[in-house]
Amino acid sequence: MTVVTAGLPRDEHPATIFSSLTLRNEIILAAILSTAFVCAFGYVLISQPHKLGTVWDWDYFEQLDWVGAHTIAHFHQFPFWNPYKCGGMPMLANPQSRILAPLFILQILFGQALGFHLEILLMLALGWSGAYFLARLLRLNPLAAIACATIYAGSSWFSLHLSVGHFSFITALYLPWIIAMLWHSMTHGSFVGAAIGGLLVAVTLDGGGVYQVTQVALMAGLLAIVIAVDRRSAMPLVMLMLFGAFAVGFSAIKLLPAYMLMLRNPRPIYRSEYSSLSTILAALLSRDQTMTKATVGWPQFEIGAYISVIAPALMLVGIISAPRRVMPWLIAGAVFFLLAMGEIIPRYSPWQLLHLLPIFSSVRVSPRCLIAFALNASVMAAFGIDFLCRRGSAGIIAAAMLVALCGFDLWDVNLPNLGYYVDRDPPPLSEDIGFHQVWNQSTGSMYPMTRANLGAMNCYEYTGFPTRVIGSNQPGYRGEQYLLGPGNVTIAKWTPNALTYDVVAPRDTTLVVNQNYDDGWGVASGNGEVFSYNDLLGVRIPAGTQHLMLIYRDKYFSLGVIITMLTMLAALLLWFAERRGHGLRATTNNEAPIGTRT
């Protein structure tokens, strides 16, 4: 007896799900179409590879990225500490830092601008191909998969967020791959699918995608519940828990330091948010998606997620033609749509109830949920295209025309936002003067100051980071290091994570470093004891002459590495076990699982 799972024979490997074309030819076709999509939606990055943006958060993320890449390439250190902002703060632990993202290496190899452009182009390709794969995993035909991929990756949420420098939001392009792996694990009882999905969640968090991780968690839970109810089986919930365990384990290398930092520096919670039905519908269906568009409540770049005026009709066709197969995506999409509206019901709205959960307690800007809605909408629209393709030659022609019109519509709507990616050349780089802290009037000047080897004390971060550091342009400045008693101290070598001093002290004294104190600092060589001196980095040192070195290490990083490595080992063991046991039986022939075409 052949076991059927989600419309696939149990002995059929997920890589062989393509039926209309040979696997090799379809991979070639998907690669060509993905490349064409990238060229169309990212041509500005290709044509001006050495320019970067300037609007809103470009300064914030440019500064974070440059410090990480510069620390590695120039100082040959892992960037645990960022001395260039807020008087000094953890770098790896910053929830929005991207130094662990796999494609971040491109900035180290090719420089910031070109490396970032290459990263965006590759991420666009990943997002398109992931949505294509998800649709094919759902047994939709290739043309329907093209529609799914184009609507999601071409939705205006991407161009709008990138136009204002929301680098972390590009991790939402991993979402189709994560959901595809999770779907496969829940419908096939695949340990490997759950492990790969968890690994991709970790990659998302490593890329600064905090919001994207919360949306993945919610969408995963919704899909698991719907599939479990439909099948009357606990298997999807088991796979959901396994997926969550792998996500936490693989993420530990970044999650643990970030969690501890946020415990010490919590983010204020904003719950009073509301967007009307007309506002949300306009965010999805209005062709005016320019970054500068004035909207009610939130700026356009926070709420826009245009899915094309053609998509709703295709979604309706998909819902009517395959209601049971569409049901998981319809329910998940409805939930994210309601969440995007915010407080639609006083005290008991989904948005408020969601904030009772610890993971979601600091999430703000409810319309950002439209990114996850766009994925669900693209899947539902793909079901509509699939239905047309099964109506014969006329249906295929009509479907092809609709997909082409949809792609052009999305490209045309996104076009005005592309120019914001390439406003200027990077500011001058200078290390002619020694590093010193400066009070800057604008929080939008962190990036040029950092490249000039200056610490931007007045900074912008996910929450407030008060500092007692004194800038070189402020009264009371005593230098970047000084002794409280008699003696002399000079900087022998300065790097972001290690500070070396020559100290001459006639009696016991205290060395004060003009940076914020953090318990990750310690004495690597010489004699001394690190402590907090009025929230600054202080070192009690004995009398005498010495060569003193201070090094910053994130103590939670080491624990995170151990957990991540153990998780990797567990994933490998499960992979071997699954190969021997051929996976788990998710359903039987006399069951009618979601995704089965009848």
N, C-alpha and C positions, 0 to 999 in steps of 0.2 A: 504494500500500500504506500502510495506517495503522500507525504505530509505536505500540506499547503500552508504557507505562511505569508500573509499579506499579499496574496496573489502570486506568490513565487513557489515553485516546487522546492521542497526542503533540501534536496540534494543539489540545488542550483546555486552556485556561488554568486554573491551580489554583483561581482564584476561582470557577470555574463547576462545581466538583465536586459541588455539591449537586443530587441528582437527584429526591428525593422531593418537595421543595418548590421553588418558584421561589427564586432567589437572594435577591431582595428580601424575600420572606416569611420565609425561614429566618433571615436576619439580624435581622429584627424579633423573631422567636421567640427566637433565641439571646439577644438583648439583654434581652428581658423575663425570661427564665429566669435570666440572669446577675444581673439586678437583684434578683430574688426571692431568689437564693442569698445575695447580699451583705446584704440586709436581714435574712435569717434568721441568718447567721453573724456579722454585724457590728452587730447592733442595739444592743448596749451602747455602741458608739462613737457611734452616731447619737443615742442618748438622753442621753448625757453627754459632749458634745463638748469640754468644757474641762477634763477630768480626765485624769490620767496614772497609770501604775502605779508601784509602789515596790519590787517583789520582785526580788531578785538583780541582774540586769544592767540593770534600768531606769535606775539611777543612772548607769551607765557610758555607755549610749547617749544618754540625755537630755543628759548633759554634752557629749558630742561634737556632737550635733545643735544644741544651743543655742549653743555657741561658734561653729559655722559660720554659722548664721543670723544671730546677733547681730553678728558681724564684718562681714557683708555689709550688713545693714540699718542698723546703727547707725554703724559706722565707715567704711562704703563702701569696704571693702578685700576683696580675695580672701583667704580664710583659709588662708594657707600655714603659719602658726605658731600653736600653742596654748600661751599662757603660763600657762594656768589649771591645768595638771596636771603632776605629776612634775618641777616646777621649770622647765617649759618644754620642749616637744618639737614636732616637725613635725606639722602638722594634715592637710594634703592627703595627705602620704605615709603617714599612718597607714592600714594595710590595712583597718581596719574603719570608717574615716570615710565618711560618705555624702553629702558635699557636692556631688559630681558626679552623683548620682542625678537623673534627669530630674524626678521628682516631689518632690524636696527643695525645689523652688521654692515649694511650697505652704506650707511652714513660714515662709518669708520673707514671703509675701504675707498669710497669715492667722494668723500666730503659731504657736508650737510645738505646743500641744495640738491645736487645730482642724486645723492643717495636717497633723499626723501622722495624725490620724483619717481625714482625707480621703485621704491617701496609702494607708492600709491598705485602705480601702474600694475604691479604684480598683485596687489590686493584687489583691484578691480577685476582682474582676471580670476582670482580665487573666488570672489563673491559671485561672479557670473557662473562660473563652472560649478560651484557648490549648489546654487539654486537649480541648475540644469540637472545635476546628479540627483538631487532630492526628487525632482519631478519624475525622472526615469525610475527611481527606486519605488515610486508610487504607481508604477506601471502605466505612466502616461507616455504618449508617443513623442518622438523627437521634436516635432513642431510645437507641441504643448510645452515641452521642456524649455525650448527657446523662449517662449512667451514668459514662462515663470522666471527664467534667468534675467531677461531683459527688463521686466517690470520691477523686480526687486532691486537689482544692481543699478538700474537706471532711474529709480525713484529719486525725487529731488532732495530727500533727506541727506544724501551723500554730498552733493554739490553745495548745499546750503551750509552744512556743518563745516565742511572743509574751507568754504569761502571765508569763514571767520576763525579758522585755525583750530578747530576742535579735532586735533590729531587723534585723540583717543577714540573718537567715534568711528574711525575706519575699521576698528575691530568688529563692528557689526557685520562686516562682510564675511566673518567666520560663521555667522549664525546659521546659514543654510547647511553647512557641513556638519555643525554640531547637531542640529535637529535631524539630519539624515542619519547620522551614526546612532543617535538615540532611538529613532524610529526603527532602524534595523535591529537594534538590541532588544527592543520591546516586542517586536513582532516575530523575531527569530530566536529569542532567548540567547542572544550572542553576548558573551562576556567581552569579547574583543570590541564589539561596537560600543558598549558602555565605556570601556577603557579609552578608546580613541576619542569619543565624545568628551570625556572628562579631561583628557589631555588638551583638547582644543579650547575648553573652558579656561584652563590654566594659561594657554597661549593668549587668550583674550585678555585675561587679567594682567599678564605680563606686558601687554601693550597699552595698559592704562584704561582698559575698557570696564570700569567699575559698573556703569549703568548697563552695559551690555550683558554682564554676568547676571545681574538681577533679572533682566528680561528673559535670559535663557532659563534661569531657575524657574520662573513663573510659567513660561511656556512649556517647559519639560513636565512640570507637575500637572498642568492642564491636559496635555496629550496623554500622559500616563493614566490619569483618572478616566478619561473617555474610553481609551482602549481597554482598560481593565473592566469597566462596566459593560462594554459591548461584548467582550469575550467571556465575561464572568470568570475571570482568572486573575490571580494575584501576581502572575509573572511580570506584567508591565511595571507594577509597583516595586517588585524586587529589583528589576533592572534600573528603575529610577533611583533607588537607594544605592545601588552599586555605582551608577553613574555619578551620583553626588559624592560618594566616598572617593572615587578616582579624581573627581574635580578638585576636591579639597586637598587630597594627597599630592597631586601633581602641582597644585598652586602654592603649596606650603612655602616654597622658596621665596615667593613674593608676598603671599597672603599673610604669613605670620609677622614679618616686620611691619607691613602696612597696618595690620590690625592693631599691633601694639602702639604704633605712632598715633593712630586715630583714637585709641583709648586715652592717650595723654593729651591729645589735641582734638577733641570731638568737634563735629560739624553741627552748627545750629540747624534745627529741623524746621522746615517751612511746610505747613499743611494747608494753609488757606489759599487754595488754587482752584480756579474754575474757568473752563472754556466752554462756550455755548456750542450747541449742536451745529449751528451755521458756521462757527469758526473752525470746527474740526472738519466739517465737510469741505470748506474752502481750502483748508490745508491739504486735503487729499485730492481735490478735483479742480481747484482754480488753476488756470494756466499762468497766472501771475505769481511766480515763485521767486522773484528777485530778492536778494539778500536785504535790500534797502526798503522793501515794502513795509508800510506801517500796518500793524495789526493790533487787535484788542488783546490786552493781557500780556502776551509774549511777543518778542520780535519774530519775524518770519523765519529766521534761521533756526529758531528753537521748535517751531511747530510744523514747518513744511515737510510734506512727504507725498508729493504728487505721484499718483499711480496711473495717470492717463485717463482721459474722459472715456476711453474705450473699455477700460477694465471693469467698471461696474456691470455693464451688460454681459460681459464674459463670465463674471462671477455668478450672476443670476442664472445663466445657462448651466454653469457647472453645478450649482446647488440643486437645480431642478432635475438635471439629467442623472446625477449620481449623489443623491442626498446622504446616503449612509457613508460613502467614501469621503465626502466633503465634510461630514459632521465634525471631526476633530478640529479641522482648520476653521470652520465656522464658529465653533464655540470659543476657541482660543482667540480668534479675531475679534469676536464680540466683546470678550473680556478686556482686551487691550484697547478697544475703541472706547469703552466706558471709562477705563482708567485714564485715558488721554483727556477726558472731559474734566477730571478732577472731582471736586466736591459737588456732585450732582444731587446728592441727598444729604441734608444736614446730619452730621455725626455718624451716619451709617453708610456712607458712599464707599464703593470698592476702594477708592484711593485712600480714604482715611483708615479703613480696616487693614489695608495692606501695610500701613505704617505702624501697626501694632507688632509686626514681626521684626525681630532684631536686624535681619539682613537688609530690610527695606526702610528702616526707620529714618535714614538720612537722605533718602532719594527725594529729589525735587524736580520741578518742571514736568508736570504730568504729560504734556503733549509729546514728549520724547518717546512715549509708548507707541506712537504711530510708526516707529521704525519696525517694531515687531509686528504690528498690524499689517504693514506693507508686505512682509513675507507671507503671512497667512492669506492676504488678498491675492498675491501673485500665484499661490498654489490653487486657490479657488478659480482664478481666471484661467489657469492652465487646464483645469478640468473642463471649462467651457470650450477651449480650443480643441481638446481631445474629443469632445462630443462632435464638434463640427467635422473633424477629420474622419470620423466614422460614418459620415453621411454620404460618402462617395466622392467622386472627382470634384463635383461642384462645392462640396463642403470643404475639401482640402484647399481648393483655390481661394475660397472665402476666408478660411482660417489663415492662410499664408498672407493674404492682403491685410487682414486685421493685425497680424503680428508685425508686419512691416510698418503699417501706419502707427501702431503703438510705439514702436521703437523710434520712429522719426519724431513723433509727438514728444516723447520724453527727452530726446536729444535737444529739440528746439526749446523746450521749457528750461532745461538746465543751462543752455548756452550763456545767458547773461551773467551767471555766477562764476564761470570758469576763469575769467580775467583776474579775479581776486586772488587766485593761486600764485600769481607771478607779478607782484607789484614792484619789487625792488631787488637790487643786489644785496647780499648780506652786508651789514655794517663793517667798518674796518676792524682788523684784528691787530691788537697791539699788546705786547708784554714788556714794553720799554721801561715801565715803572713797576716797582714792587706792588704786590696786591695790597689794597687797603679798602676799608669800608667807606661808603659815601651815602649821605642822606640825599635821596632823589625825590623831587617834588611829585613826579608822575610814576604811578605803578606800571605804566606802559612802556618804560624805558629799560627794563631789566636785560633784554637781549643785547642791545648795543653796549650797555655798561659792562656786562659780563665779558664780551669780546674785547673790551678795553682793560681787562684785568681788574675790574672794580666790583666791590660787593654792593648790591642794591638793597639797602636797608628797608626802604619803603616798598614792600613787595605785595604781589597778588598771589594768593594761594587758596586751596579748597576751604580753609578756615583761617581765622586770625592767628598770626604768630608774633606776639609781642616780643620786643627785644630791648635789652639794656645796652646794646652795643652803641658806641658813640662814633659817628662818622668823622672823617678827617676834615670835613667842612663845618663841624659843629663845635661850640664852646666845650671845653673840658676834655678835648681829645688828647690822649697821651701816647698815641702810637698804637701799632697793631700788637705790641707786646711790651710789657713794662713790669718792673718789680715794685712791690709796695714799700720795701725798705731800701737801704743803701745797697749799692752794687751795680752791676751792668749786665744787660742781656741784649744779644744781637741775634738776628735770624741767620742761621747758617744755610738752611735750605727750606723752601716753601713749596708744598704740593697740597692738593685739596684734602688728601687723607692722611698726610704725615707732615709734621712740623718739627724741624730740628733747630735747636738753639744752643748757643755758647753762653754759659751763665757764669758770672763771677759774683759771689755773694759773701761778704765778710761775716755774716751771721744768718741764722735761719730766716727765711723770708717766703714770700708768696709771689709766684709768677702769674700774671694775669694776661690771658690771650683775648684779644678783642673780637671774640666770637661767642655765640651762645653755648652754654654748657649742655652736654648730653652725656649720659652714662656710658655711651659707647667709646668715649675717649679714654685712653690709658697710656701709661708710661711704657715705651718699648725698650728704651735704653737710658741709662742714667738713674739718678735717685730722685724720687719725688712721689707725691700722692695727688691724684687728680680729684678735685672737688668743685662744687658750685660756689663761685664767689659772686654773690648778688646776681645770679643767673648767668654769669659769664664763666668761661673756662678758666679755672684756677688750678694752680699746682703748688702744693707745699713742698719747698725744696730746702735741703740742709745747707749749712755754710760750706763754702768751698768753690772750687772751679770744676765745671763739668760740661760734658756734651750731652744735652738732653733731647731725646726724641719722643714725641707724642704721636700715637697712631689711633685712627678711628676705625673701629670694626663693629658691625651690627651683630650683637650676640644672638639675636633671634634668627639671623640668616643661616648660621651653622646648623641650628636645629631644623630649620626649614629644609636645608639641603639633605639632611639625613632622612626626613620624612618623605621628601620627593624621591630620593633614591630607593627607599623601601617600597614606595608605591610603584615605581618602575619595575622593581623585582616582582612584586605581586602581579602586575599586568603581564609580565612574561610568563610567569607560572600558569596563570589562567589561560593564556594563549596556547601553551603546550597542552594543558588539560582539555581545552576546547577542541584542539586538533585531534586528540585521541578519542574524545567522546562525541565528536561531531556536533557539538552544541547541545542545546536543550530543545525539546519538542515544545513549540509555542502553541500549536493548535493541531487539530486533526481534520480530516477531509469533511466530516459531517458538521464541522463548524463553519461559520461564514464570517471570517475575520474582516475587519475594516481594511480596505485596500484591495479586496478581491473583486475582480471584474467578473460578473455573472452574465 
